[in-house]
Amino acid sequence: MPLTANALGRIDKEEIKALKLSIWLFYIIFIGYDAFYFLIYIPMQKVELGASLNDGLGLWYHLIGLLLLPICFGLYKKSKLYTIKYFFFITYNLLDMINNLLIYYNTNESFRAGNFTEVVFIFFAPIFINKIYYWTVTIGIMVKYLITGLALQTTDVLLPLILLLLISVISYIILTRINSYINALIAINDEMNQKEKLINLGQMATGIAHEIRNPLTSLKGFIQLQQESPLSKSDYTPIMKQEVDRIGTIVDDLMILGKPKREINTQVNLVEIVDYAISICEQIAIGTNIKLIKEYEPLPINIKGDEKQLKQLVINLVKNAVESMVETGEVRIQISADSKDRVVLTVTDHGCGIPQEHLEKLFIPFFTTKADGTGLGLMVTNQIVLDHNGEIKIHSEVGKGTTINIFLPKE
């Protein structure tokens, strides 16, 4: 099953956290260790150790190392998030090898092997939970020491090679355990989700059977009456049609709930959608003194969304608002900017209001306070909002009315 945008966003956040931790640790050791060694430790020694900050690439070694940070930031800005760790390690590994070769090539000095930053790379590779990266780091460091040993014709590289190999084994065990633990959690979560789906399916099936059986029973009764008294002047056809329409409404709502979520990338004008929904709901208010009042500018407000679903959402909200009032009242529909990233659609009525104990049950399948309600309208509305990465907030007072705010991300 492909990952949703929300799931990918969470994975990206975890990758960023791992990058921040590993890069900060690297620089603390990269700069801190050399600063301590060359500026504090060596001056304290009474004998000449033959090491200097000017050896090899000199200060360029540390400057180039520091330049890796803005380059990595540039890669992040170009949406190359998952290449940053590879670029950072490979570039530094080459930089360190070149620096070592410049220090020791054609000299009689013994190779002073070992760099604690290498331990950081290997030991913290498991935090990315990526075996490809782990093997890139491990093999990359081993190859660096082998090339250095061959170029300098020295066996001094064997000791750090063996030590780093042992650390890499420990790191691999940690990585394997993390993967195993995560897979176990995923399996448990999948099993619990499956059980929850089966429970919900049972509850849904019971509710559907109950809701559809009621109008079917009515239809059966009216058909029998028509058959028993064919010459009767009573015409039950309008009532029968209403019951059929009621079944159709239930099926339409279930179709929206049952459709798998897909990525929504279509640009739509929210103002046009709300205008359309209001024109539909004005037909419901005909014959009453209920007014639908628009409180927004007729300027385009573009968002990414499914036009059909958003129309259904607004119709549900405005229709509920109209039906909450008896013969007279006002329904106010507002569109405004919640922030630079979100727009808010607000529907306010002065109807009967919703008791506080019912607010928590509004999105439960088949829960309704209407005599002819299906209990699916607000559940469908909530699902549409969630599919659009939005948020719904409801405030209501009995006898005063209800305000529903729908927060949707802009394009």
C-alpha positions as CSV (number, residue, x, y, z in Angstrom):
1,M,0.0,0.0,0.0
2,P,1.5,3.4,-1.0
3,L,2.3,5.8,1.9
4,T,0.0,8.8,2.4
5,A,1.3,12.4,2.4
6,N,1.0,12.5,6.2
7,A,3.0,9.3,6.6
8,L,5.7,10.6,4.3
9,G,5.8,13.8,6.2
10,R,6.4,12.0,9.5
11,I,9.2,9.9,7.9
12,D,10.8,13.1,6.6
13,K,10.6,14.6,10.1
14,E,12.4,11.6,11.6
15,E,15.1,11.8,8.9
16,I,15.7,15.4,9.8
17,K,15.9,14.6,13.5
18,A,18.5,11.9,12.7
19,L,20.5,14.2,10.5
20,K,20.5,17.0,13.1
21,L,21.8,14.6,15.8
22,S,24.5,13.0,13.7
23,I,25.8,16.2,12.1
24,W,25.9,18.1,15.4
25,L,27.8,15.2,17.1
26,F,30.2,15.1,14.1
27,Y,31.0,18.8,14.3
28,I,31.4,18.8,18.1
29,I,34.0,16.0,17.8
30,F,35.5,17.2,14.5
31,I,36.2,20.7,15.8
32,G,36.3,20.0,19.5
33,Y,38.7,17.1,19.4
34,D,41.3,18.9,17.2
35,A,40.9,22.1,19.2
36,F,41.6,20.3,22.4
37,Y,44.5,18.2,20.9
38,F,46.4,21.0,19.1
39,L,45.6,24.0,21.3
40,I,45.6,22.4,24.8
41,Y,47.1,18.9,24.9
42,I,50.2,19.5,22.7
43,P,51.2,22.8,24.4
44,M,51.0,21.0,27.8
45,Q,53.5,18.4,26.7
46,K,57.2,18.9,27.4
47,V,58.4,16.9,24.4
48,E,57.8,17.7,20.7
49,L,55.1,15.5,19.3
50,G,55.6,16.5,15.7
51,A,52.0,17.3,15.0
52,S,50.6,20.7,13.9
53,L,47.4,22.3,12.6
54,N,49.4,23.1,9.4
55,D,50.0,19.5,8.5
56,G,48.3,18.1,5.4
57,L,45.6,20.4,4.2
58,G,46.1,22.6,7.2
59,L,43.3,24.8,8.2
60,W,41.6,24.0,4.8
61,Y,40.8,20.6,6.2
62,H,38.6,22.2,8.8
63,L,37.2,24.9,6.5
64,I,36.2,22.4,3.9
65,G,34.6,20.3,6.6
66,L,32.6,23.3,7.8
67,L,31.5,24.1,4.3
68,L,29.7,20.8,4.1
69,L,27.0,22.2,6.4
70,P,25.7,24.9,4.0
71,I,25.9,22.5,1.1
72,C,23.8,20.0,3.0
73,F,21.3,22.8,3.8
74,G,21.2,23.6,0.0
75,L,20.4,19.9,-0.7
76,Y,17.6,20.1,1.8
77,K,16.1,23.2,0.1
78,K,16.3,21.3,-3.2
79,S,14.3,18.4,-1.7
80,K,17.3,16.1,-1.6
81,L,16.7,15.1,2.0
82,Y,17.7,11.5,1.7
83,T,20.9,12.2,-0.2
84,I,22.3,14.5,2.5
85,K,23.7,11.7,4.8
86,Y,25.4,10.0,1.8
87,F,26.9,13.2,0.5
88,F,28.1,14.3,4.0
89,F,29.8,11.0,4.8
90,I,31.4,10.3,1.3
91,T,32.7,13.9,1.0
92,Y,34.2,13.9,4.5
93,N,35.7,10.4,4.1
94,L,37.5,11.5,0.9
95,L,38.6,14.7,2.6
96,D,40.1,12.8,5.5
97,M,41.9,10.3,3.3
98,I,43.4,13.1,1.2
99,N,44.5,14.9,4.4
100,N,46.2,11.7,5.7
101,L,48.0,11.0,2.5
102,L,49.3,14.6,2.3
103,I,50.6,14.3,5.9
104,Y,52.3,10.9,5.7
105,Y,53.2,10.3,2.1
106,N,57.0,10.3,1.4
107,T,57.8,10.8,5.1
108,N,59.3,8.7,7.7
109,E,56.6,9.4,10.3
110,S,54.5,6.5,11.5
111,F,50.9,6.6,10.6
112,R,49.0,7.9,13.6
113,A,45.7,6.2,12.7
114,G,42.3,6.7,14.2
115,N,39.7,9.5,14.0
116,F,36.9,9.6,16.5
117,T,34.5,11.0,13.9
118,E,34.7,7.7,12.1
119,V,33.3,6.1,15.3
120,V,30.4,8.6,15.2
121,F,29.6,7.7,11.6
122,I,29.6,3.9,12.3
123,F,28.1,3.9,15.7
124,F,25.3,6.3,14.9
125,A,24.5,4.8,11.4
126,P,21.6,2.7,13.0
127,I,19.6,5.9,13.9
128,F,18.8,6.2,10.2
129,I,17.4,2.7,10.2
130,N,18.8,2.2,6.7
131,K,21.0,-0.8,5.9
132,I,22.2,0.7,2.7
133,Y,23.6,3.7,4.5
134,Y,25.1,1.5,7.2
135,W,27.0,-0.6,4.6
136,T,28.0,2.6,2.8
137,V,29.6,4.0,6.0
138,T,31.3,0.7,7.0
139,I,32.6,-0.3,3.6
140,G,33.6,3.4,2.9
141,I,35.8,3.6,6.0
142,M,37.4,0.2,5.5
143,V,38.2,1.1,1.9
144,K,39.7,4.4,3.0
145,Y,42.1,2.6,5.4
146,L,43.0,0.0,2.8
147,I,43.9,2.6,0.2
148,T,45.8,4.6,2.7
149,G,47.8,1.5,3.8
150,L,48.6,0.6,0.2
151,A,49.6,4.1,-0.7
152,L,51.8,4.6,2.4
153,Q,53.0,0.9,2.3
154,T,52.3,0.5,6.0
155,T,50.6,-2.0,8.2
156,D,49.8,0.7,10.8
157,V,46.3,0.9,9.4
158,L,45.5,-2.7,10.5
159,L,44.8,-1.8,14.2
160,P,42.2,1.0,13.5
161,L,40.8,-1.2,10.8
162,I,40.2,-4.1,13.2
163,L,38.8,-1.8,15.9
164,L,36.4,-0.1,13.5
165,L,35.4,-3.5,12.2
166,L,34.5,-4.6,15.8
167,I,32.5,-1.3,16.3
168,S,30.7,-1.9,13.0
169,V,29.7,-5.4,14.2
170,I,28.2,-3.9,17.3
171,S,26.5,-1.2,15.3
172,Y,25.0,-3.8,12.9
173,I,23.6,-5.8,15.8
174,I,22.0,-2.6,17.1
175,L,20.6,-1.8,13.6
176,T,19.2,-5.4,13.3
177,R,17.6,-5.2,16.7
178,I,16.0,-1.8,15.9
179,N,14.6,-3.2,12.6
180,S,13.3,-6.3,14.4
181,Y,11.6,-4.2,17.1
182,I,10.0,-1.9,14.5
183,N,8.8,-4.8,12.4
184,A,7.3,-6.4,15.6
185,L,5.5,-3.1,16.4
186,I,4.3,-2.8,12.8
187,A,3.0,-6.4,12.9
188,I,1.2,-5.8,16.3
189,N,-0.3,-2.5,15.0
190,D,-1.5,-4.2,11.8
191,E,-3.1,-6.9,13.8
192,M,-4.8,-4.4,16.1
193,N,-6.0,-2.4,13.1
194,Q,-7.4,-5.5,11.5
195,K,-9.3,-6.4,14.6
196,E,-10.6,-2.8,15.0
197,K,-11.7,-2.9,11.3
198,L,-13.6,-6.1,11.9
199,I,-15.3,-4.7,15.0
200,N,-16.2,-1.5,13.1
201,L,-17.3,-3.5,10.1
202,G,-19.7,-5.5,12.4
203,Q,-21.0,-2.3,14.0
204,M,-21.4,-0.7,10.5
205,A,-23.2,-3.7,9.1
206,T,-25.6,-3.7,12.0
207,G,-26.3,0.0,11.6
208,I,-26.7,-0.3,7.8
209,A,-29.1,-3.2,8.2
210,H,-31.1,-1.2,10.7
211,E,-31.2,2.0,8.7
212,I,-32.1,0.3,5.4
213,R,-34.6,-2.1,7.0
214,N,-36.7,0.8,8.3
215,P,-37.6,2.3,4.9
216,L,-37.8,-1.1,3.3
217,T,-40.4,-2.1,6.0
218,S,-42.3,1.1,5.2
219,L,-42.2,0.4,1.4
220,K,-43.4,-3.2,2.0
221,G,-46.3,-1.9,4.1
222,F,-47.4,0.7,1.5
223,I,-47.1,-1.8,-1.4
224,Q,-49.4,-4.2,0.6
225,L,-51.9,-1.4,1.2
226,Q,-51.9,-0.5,-2.6
227,Q,-52.5,-4.2,-3.4
228,E,-55.2,-4.7,-0.9
229,S,-57.2,-1.6,-1.9
230,P,-56.3,-0.9,-5.5
231,L,-59.4,1.4,-5.9
232,S,-58.5,3.5,-2.8
233,K,-58.1,7.2,-3.4
234,S,-55.1,7.2,-1.1
235,D,-51.8,7.6,-3.1
236,Y,-48.8,6.4,-1.2
237,T,-46.4,6.9,-4.1
238,P,-44.8,10.2,-2.8
239,I,-44.1,8.6,0.6
240,M,-42.7,5.5,-1.1
241,K,-40.5,7.7,-3.3
242,Q,-39.2,9.5,-0.1
243,E,-38.3,6.2,1.4
244,V,-36.4,5.1,-1.7
245,D,-34.6,8.5,-1.7
246,R,-33.7,7.9,1.9
247,I,-32.1,4.5,1.0
248,G,-30.2,6.3,-1.8
249,T,-28.9,8.9,0.6
250,I,-27.6,6.2,2.9
251,V,-25.9,4.4,0.0
252,D,-24.3,7.6,-1.3
253,D,-22.9,8.5,2.1
254,L,-21.5,4.9,2.5
255,M,-19.9,5.2,-1.0
256,I,-17.9,8.3,0.2
257,L,-16.8,6.6,3.4
258,G,-15.9,3.3,1.6
259,K,-13.7,4.9,-1.1
260,P,-10.0,4.5,-0.5
261,K,-8.2,7.8,0.2
262,R,-6.3,9.1,-2.8
263,E,-3.8,11.9,-3.2
264,I,-5.6,15.2,-3.9
265,N,-3.7,17.5,-6.2
266,T,-6.5,19.3,-8.1
267,Q,-6.7,23.1,-7.7
268,V,-10.3,24.3,-6.9
269,N,-11.8,27.6,-6.0
270,L,-13.4,27.4,-2.6
271,V,-15.6,30.4,-3.2
272,E,-17.2,28.9,-6.3
273,I,-17.8,25.6,-4.4
274,V,-19.5,27.5,-1.5
275,D,-21.6,29.5,-3.9
276,Y,-22.8,26.4,-5.6
277,A,-23.7,24.7,-2.3
278,I,-25.6,27.7,-1.1
279,S,-27.6,27.8,-4.3
280,I,-28.6,24.2,-3.7
281,C,-29.5,24.8,0.0
282,E,-31.6,27.9,-0.9
283,Q,-34.1,25.4,-2.5
284,I,-34.4,23.7,0.9
285,A,-35.2,27.0,2.6
286,I,-38.0,27.9,0.1
287,G,-41.3,28.5,1.9
288,T,-39.6,29.6,5.2
289,N,-38.2,32.8,6.5
290,I,-34.7,31.3,6.8
291,K,-32.0,33.5,5.2
292,L,-28.6,32.3,3.9
293,I,-26.2,35.1,4.3
294,K,-22.8,35.1,2.6
295,E,-20.0,37.0,4.4
296,Y,-17.0,36.7,2.1
297,E,-15.5,38.5,-0.8
298,P,-16.3,37.1,-4.3
299,L,-12.6,36.7,-4.9
300,P,-11.0,33.3,-5.8
301,I,-9.6,31.4,-2.9
302,N,-7.7,28.4,-4.3
303,I,-7.0,25.2,-2.4
304,K,-6.1,21.7,-3.4
305,G,-9.2,19.5,-3.1
306,D,-11.8,17.2,-4.6
307,E,-14.5,19.5,-5.9
308,K,-17.3,16.9,-5.6
309,Q,-16.5,16.0,-2.0
310,L,-16.1,19.7,-1.0
311,K,-19.5,20.5,-2.4
312,Q,-21.0,17.6,-0.5
313,L,-19.2,18.9,2.7
314,V,-20.6,22.5,2.4
315,I,-24.1,21.2,1.4
316,N,-24.1,18.9,4.5
317,L,-23.2,21.8,6.8
318,V,-25.6,24.4,5.4
319,K,-28.4,21.9,5.1
320,N,-28.0,20.9,8.8
321,A,-27.9,24.6,9.8
322,V,-31.2,25.2,7.9
323,E,-32.9,22.1,9.4
324,S,-31.9,23.2,12.9
325,M,-34.2,26.2,12.7
326,V,-38.0,26.3,12.7
327,E,-39.3,28.4,9.9
328,T,-37.2,31.5,10.6
329,G,-33.6,32.5,11.3
330,E,-30.3,33.2,9.6
331,V,-27.4,31.0,8.5
332,R,-24.2,32.8,8.0
333,I,-21.5,31.4,5.8
334,Q,-18.0,32.9,6.1
335,I,-14.7,32.3,4.4
336,S,-11.6,33.9,5.9
337,A,-7.8,33.4,6.2
338,D,-6.9,31.6,9.4
339,S,-3.2,32.0,8.7
340,K,-0.9,32.3,5.7
341,D,-1.2,28.5,5.2
342,R,-4.9,27.8,6.1
343,V,-8.3,29.1,5.2
344,V,-11.4,28.7,7.4
345,L,-14.9,28.0,6.3
346,T,-17.5,29.0,9.1
347,V,-21.2,28.1,9.1
348,T,-23.2,29.6,11.9
349,D,-26.9,29.1,12.7
350,H,-29.2,30.3,15.4
351,G,-31.1,27.0,15.7
352,C,-31.8,24.6,18.5
353,G,-28.2,23.9,19.3
354,I,-26.5,20.6,20.3
355,P,-26.3,19.3,23.8
356,Q,-22.8,18.9,25.1
357,E,-23.2,15.2,25.7
358,H,-24.1,14.8,22.0
359,L,-21.1,16.7,20.7
360,E,-18.7,13.8,21.3
361,K,-21.0,11.4,19.4
362,L,-21.5,13.5,16.2
363,F,-19.0,11.6,14.2
364,I,-20.1,8.1,15.3
365,P,-21.8,6.1,12.5
366,F,-25.6,6.3,12.6
367,F,-25.8,8.6,15.6
368,T,-28.5,11.2,14.9
369,T,-31.0,13.4,16.8
370,K,-33.2,13.9,13.7
371,A,-36.3,11.8,13.3
372,D,-35.5,11.2,9.6
373,G,-31.7,11.4,9.9
374,T,-29.3,8.7,8.7
375,G,-26.5,9.5,11.2
376,L,-23.9,9.5,8.4
377,G,-23.9,13.2,7.2
378,L,-21.5,14.6,9.8
379,M,-19.4,11.4,9.7
380,V,-19.0,11.9,5.9
381,T,-18.2,15.6,6.5
382,N,-15.5,14.7,9.0
383,Q,-14.0,12.1,6.6
384,I,-13.9,14.6,3.8
385,V,-12.2,17.2,6.0
386,L,-9.6,14.5,7.1
387,D,-9.0,13.5,3.5
388,H,-8.1,17.1,2.7
389,N,-5.7,17.3,5.7
390,G,-8.0,19.7,7.4
391,E,-9.6,20.1,10.8
392,I,-13.1,20.6,12.1
393,K,-14.2,22.4,15.2
394,I,-17.8,22.6,16.5
395,H,-19.1,25.0,19.2
396,S,-22.8,24.8,20.2
397,E,-25.1,26.0,22.9
398,V,-28.6,24.6,23.3
399,G,-31.2,27.3,22.4
400,K,-28.6,29.6,20.9
401,G,-27.2,27.9,17.9
402,T,-24.1,26.2,16.5
403,T,-20.9,27.3,14.8
404,I,-18.8,24.9,12.7
405,N,-15.3,25.9,11.6
406,I,-13.6,23.9,8.8
407,F,-9.9,24.6,8.5
408,L,-8.4,23.7,5.2
409,P,-4.8,24.1,3.9
410,K,-4.2,26.5,1.1
411,E,-2.7,25.4,-2.2
